[in-house]
């Protein structure tokens, strides 16, 4: 026997989510079924859900600040910077 679940979410979130699901060949119902199966199997959320610490929040702020972003002319320049010793 199956039952019906209803939920209210932001319209844009639903639209964006359904576009992603369509690309991977899933429906919203299939995603909900999969999520609940994982919830039961793991006896908890199927993803990490934690409250970010101060350092993580600072990183989020820096990542969203365009003045902090570094741009490179090509992939080699980016990799050279990543692998450069300080």
N, C-alpha and C positions, 0 to 999 in steps of 0.2 A: 504494500500500500504506500502511496506517496501523498504528501501534503503540499499545499501551496504556501510559499513564503513571499511576503511583500516587504519592500524596503524603500525608503525615500532617500535619494541621493541627488546631488547637483546635476542638472541637465547636461552641462558641458562635460562633466566627469563621465557620465554614462555614455555620451556620444563618443568621446575619445577612447574610452575603454572598449566599447563595442567595435570600433574601427580596428583596434589592435587584435581583439579576439577573432574578428573576421579574417585578418591576415594569417592567423595561425590555425584557422579552421575550427574554432570553438564558438559555441553560443554562450550567452550569459548563464543559462540554466546548467550547461555542462561545467562551466567554471565554478558555479556555486556547489554543484555536486562534488567536484574534485576537491574544492577547498574544505568542505565538510568531511570528506573521507580522510584527508590529511589531518584535519583537526582531531578526529577521533583516533586515528592511527598513532599520532604523536602525543596525544593527550595534552595538546597545547597548540598554540598558533603555528601555522606552517611557515612562519618567517619570524625574524628577530624583531621584537617590539620593545624598545628601551627608551628611556628618557635621555636625550643627549647631554653630555657633560659640557662644562664651560669651554673646553678646548674644541670640541666638536662644533658647538654653536659659533665660535669665533671662525672656524674654518668655513662654515656655511656662509657667514657674512663676507669673508674674504673672497670666496668663490663667486658671490653675487655682486661684488664690487668691480665694475669694469676697469677702474684704474689699477687694480691689482692683477689683471689678466696679462699674461705674457703671450705674444704672438711670434710666430716663426715664419720665415719665408718658405721653408720646406721641412719635410720629415727628418732629414739628416741633421739639420740645425737643431731641431727639438731633441733628437736623440743625443747629439753631442753635448747639449746642455744637461740632459738627465744624467749622462755618464761622466760628466766632468767632476773632478775632485774639487772640493771646497778649499 
